Amino acid sequence: MVRKKRVTREMSRAALALTEGLFSHAVDMTLFLLVYMGELSIPFGTYGKAWRAAANASRFLEDINYDVIKHAVINARRYGYLSKSTGRKSWPQITAAGRKRLSAVIPRYDEERVWDGRLHLVIYDIPEERAEDRYLLREYIKRIGCGRLQDSVWITPYNPIDLL
């Protein structure tokens, strides 16, 4: 009886590993194809277009793939941003803490801020010894709606003088 349970448990684990393997490959292939097709739709010269699209899709898949998404969901549950719903077809549910975290991370459009018709650059040079300060400034600049042009150079349609 004990041996039968062990065999059943091992078969169950093997089936789960096989299923997850197939699912992870399907997710990765879907992500690759989405990025590949998106890249093909960008107007470039025809020479090397398919190669460039495949290279960009491969680079994207190195950063965002099934394992990254799976670990992000696990970490979000651990931090209390997602909760597990019950039932056969259950989806992760976002919690109040998760909503609060998202509102802090995702830039919001502020209807009160009026565009003056100019683009403003935010340029800074913070030494390596103050890396934490540089990180905090970078996060704040993102939060107020600036876009990164390159390291330490950001652009915004709103005058940031009052906010910085």
NUDOPA-412283 format. One line per field, with one value per residue (C-alpha): residue number from 0; residue in three letters; x, y, z. Coordinates in nm, 3 decimals, always signed. Last residue first. Layout:
<recs>
i <- c(NUM;...)
aa <- c(Ala;...)
u <- c(X;...)
v <- c(Y;...)
w <- c(Z;...)
</recs>
This chain:
<recs>
i <- c(163;162;161;160;159;158;157;156;155;154;153;152;151;150;149;148;147;146;145;144;143;142;141;140;139;138;137;136;135;134;133;132;131;130;129;128;127;126;125;124;123;122;121;120;119;118;117;116;115;114;113;112;111;110;109;108;107;106;105;104;103;102;101;100;99;98;97;96;95;94;93;92;91;90;89;88;87;86;85;84;83;82;81;80;79;78;77;76;75;74;73;72;71;70;69;68;67;66;65;64;63;62;61;60;59;58;57;56;55;54;53;52;51;50;49;48;47;46;45;44;43;42;41;40;39;38;37;36;35;34;33;32;31;30;29;28;27;26;25;24;23;22;21;20;19;18;17;16;15;14;13;12;11;10;9;8;7;6;5;4;3;2;1;0)
aa <- c(Leu;Leu;Asp;Ile;Pro;Asn;Tyr;Pro;Thr;Ile;Trp;Val;Ser;Asp;Gln;Leu;Arg;Gly;Cys;Gly;Ile;Arg;Lys;Ile;Tyr;Glu;Arg;Leu;Leu;Tyr;Arg;Asp;Glu;Ala;Arg;Glu;Glu;Pro;Ile;Asp;Tyr;Ile;Val;Leu;His;Leu;Arg;Gly;Asp;Trp;Val;Arg;Glu;Glu;Asp;Tyr;Arg;Pro;Ile;Val;Ala;Ser;Leu;Arg;Lys;Arg;Gly;Ala;Ala;Thr;Ile;Gln;Pro;Trp;Ser;Lys;Arg;Gly;Thr;Ser;Lys;Ser;Leu;Tyr;Gly;Tyr;Arg;Arg;Ala;Asn;Ile;Val;Ala;His;Lys;Ile;Val;Asp;Tyr;Asn;Ile;Asp;Glu;Leu;Phe;Arg;Ser;Ala;Asn;Ala;Ala;Ala;Arg;Trp;Ala;Lys;Gly;Tyr;Thr;Gly;Phe;Pro;Ile;Ser;Leu;Glu;Gly;Met;Tyr;Val;Leu;Leu;Phe;Leu;Thr;Met;Asp;Val;Ala;His;Ser;Phe;Leu;Gly;Glu;Thr;Leu;Ala;Leu;Ala;Ala;Arg;Ser;Met;Glu;Arg;Thr;Val;Arg;Lys;Lys;Arg;Val;Met)
u <- c(+1.241;+0.863;+0.849;+1.114;+0.958;+0.812;+0.586;+0.648;+0.914;+1.257;+1.525;+1.905;+2.103;+2.152;+1.970;+1.643;+1.441;+1.082;+0.955;+0.612;+0.646;+0.698;+0.987;+1.170;+1.105;+1.253;+1.562;+1.606;+1.588;+1.842;+2.080;+2.051;+2.133;+2.431;+2.586;+2.944;+2.895;+2.876;+2.549;+2.536;+2.194;+2.001;+1.626;+1.522;+1.204;+0.984;+0.789;+0.427;+0.335;+0.152;-0.104;-0.081;-0.426;-0.527;-0.255;-0.191;-0.063;+0.272;+0.261;+0.476;+0.291;-0.053;+0.066;+0.185;-0.146;-0.340;-0.123;-0.174;-0.550;-0.518;-0.500;-0.669;-0.480;-0.705;-0.904;-1.073;-1.148;-1.242;-1.069;-0.884;-0.515;-0.412;-0.186;+0.006;+0.074;+0.454;+0.462;+0.183;+0.370;+0.685;+0.511;+0.354;+0.692;+0.854;+0.606;+0.648;+1.028;+1.006;+0.766;+0.978;+1.073;+1.440;+1.589;+1.263;+1.310;+1.657;+1.516;+1.237;+1.491;+1.708;+1.406;+1.283;+1.631;+1.664;+1.320;+1.401;+1.748;+1.696;+1.331;+1.402;+1.222;+0.851;+0.759;+0.513;+0.791;+0.884;+0.528;+0.526;+0.849;+0.735;+0.409;+0.581;+0.841;+0.577;+0.368;+0.673;+0.764;+0.409;+0.391;+0.733;+0.626;+0.302;+0.482;+0.729;+0.453;+0.261;+0.569;+0.664;+0.306;+0.289;+0.621;+0.503;+0.179;+0.369;+0.597;+0.298;+0.125;+0.443;+0.479;+0.115;+0.151;+0.466;+0.283;+0.000)
v <- c(+6.899;+6.933;+7.309;+7.302;+7.004;+7.203;+6.955;+6.790;+6.568;+6.441;+6.255;+6.245;+6.068;+5.752;+5.796;+5.940;+5.830;+5.954;+6.187;+6.139;+6.250;+5.886;+5.833;+6.136;+6.004;+5.662;+5.824;+6.051;+5.751;+5.558;+5.855;+5.894;+5.523;+5.553;+5.833;+5.704;+5.654;+6.030;+6.206;+6.385;+6.517;+6.621;+6.684;+6.805;+7.003;+6.991;+7.303;+7.374;+7.494;+7.170;+7.212;+7.006;+6.987;+6.688;+6.475;+6.161;+5.889;+5.713;+5.347;+5.267;+5.428;+5.341;+4.983;+4.956;+5.088;+4.847;+4.561;+4.662;+4.664;+4.312;+4.196;+3.861;+3.567;+3.365;+3.060;+2.828;+2.542;+2.756;+2.974;+3.297;+3.330;+3.672;+3.920;+4.221;+4.048;+4.051;+3.670;+3.676;+3.937;+3.727;+3.417;+3.618;+3.770;+3.425;+3.286;+3.588;+3.555;+3.179;+3.220;+3.480;+3.846;+3.943;+3.675;+3.673;+4.040;+3.968;+3.683;+3.908;+4.176;+3.926;+3.779;+4.125;+4.227;+3.908;+3.959;+4.321;+4.249;+4.451;+4.558;+4.907;+4.984;+5.042;+4.871;+4.587;+4.328;+4.425;+4.364;+4.027;+3.928;+4.066;+3.873;+3.564;+3.556;+3.604;+3.321;+3.094;+3.166;+3.096;+2.770;+2.661;+2.733;+2.539;+2.234;+2.235;+2.292;+1.994;+1.771;+1.871;+1.815;+1.475;+1.374;+1.491;+1.292;+0.986;+1.014;+1.049;+0.749;+0.543;+0.645;+0.567;+0.221;+0.154;+0.239;+0.000)
w <- c(-0.779;-0.786;-0.840;-1.115;-1.295;-1.587;-1.760;-2.098;-1.939;-2.040;-1.844;-1.866;-1.590;-1.800;-2.131;-2.258;-1.955;-1.940;-1.671;-1.515;-1.154;-1.049;-1.288;-1.145;-0.794;-0.881;-1.035;-0.733;-0.499;-0.708;-0.717;-0.340;-0.297;-0.534;-0.328;-0.342;-0.718;-0.774;-0.868;-1.202;-1.298;-1.607;-1.614;-1.958;-2.021;-2.330;-2.408;-2.501;-2.151;-2.070;-1.794;-1.478;-1.319;-1.532;-1.373;-1.575;-1.346;-1.349;-1.239;-0.933;-0.641;-0.780;-0.828;-0.468;-0.332;-0.551;-0.428;-0.064;-0.126;-0.269;-0.631;-0.692;-0.841;-1.070;-0.971;-1.216;-0.977;-0.683;-0.429;-0.484;-0.404;-0.285;-0.455;-0.321;+0.013;-0.014;-0.049;-0.308;-0.513;-0.481;-0.618;-0.902;-0.991;-0.972;-1.226;-1.456;-1.451;-1.510;-1.802;-1.981;-1.958;-1.964;-2.193;-2.391;-2.480;-2.618;-2.828;-2.958;-3.048;-3.237;-3.419;-3.523;-3.640;-3.847;-4.001;-4.091;-4.227;-4.544;-4.563;-4.439;-4.119;-4.049;-3.722;-3.795;-3.795;-3.440;-3.321;-3.495;-3.320;-2.983;-2.995;-3.137;-2.859;-2.588;-2.735;-2.759;-2.397;-2.279;-2.478;-2.350;-1.991;-2.041;-2.180;-1.893;-1.639;-1.775;-1.778;-1.423;-1.303;-1.473;-1.315;-0.973;-1.007;-1.123;-0.819;-0.585;-0.743;-0.712;-0.347;-0.275;-0.434;-0.231;+0.091;+0.000)
</recs>
